[in-house]
Amino acid sequence: MGELTDKIKGTVKEALGEAKQHSNDPETRAEGTMDKLDGKIDKAKGSVKGAFGDKI
């Protein structure tokens, strides 16, 4: 995947995680927290790929 793809994927995961965090179910809130973190990781991965020119 390229830089832009990873950043978009991360943004979507963060948004879905944020939505899940507003649930009344504690398990869904915990899942939202993990989704949000996973999204931040994907965005960071995209930034690293951008810095290295998608060669990693």
C-alpha positions, -999 to 999 in steps of 0.1 A, spaced: 0 0 0 11 35 -6 14 65 16 -20 80 7 -38 46 11 -24 41 46 -33 76 56 -69 73 44 -72 39 60 -59 53 93 -83 82 91 -113 59 86 -103 36 114 -99 66 137 -133 79 128 -150 45 134 -131 41 166 -143 75 178 -179 66 170 -176 33 189 -163 51 219 -197 68 224 -215 34 228 -231 24 260 -215 -11 258 -181 -12 276 -168 -38 252 -176 -17 221 -160 13 238 -128 -7 243 -129 -19 207 -133 18 196 -102 27 216 -82 0 199 -95 10 165 -86 46 171 -51 36 181 -48 13 151 -58 42 128 -31 64 143 -5 36 136 -17 34 100 -14 71 95 21 71 110 30 42 87 18 62 58 40 92 68 70 69 71 63 55 36 60 90 23 94 99 38 110 69 22 92 71 -11 70 40 -7 101 17 -8 94 0 24 
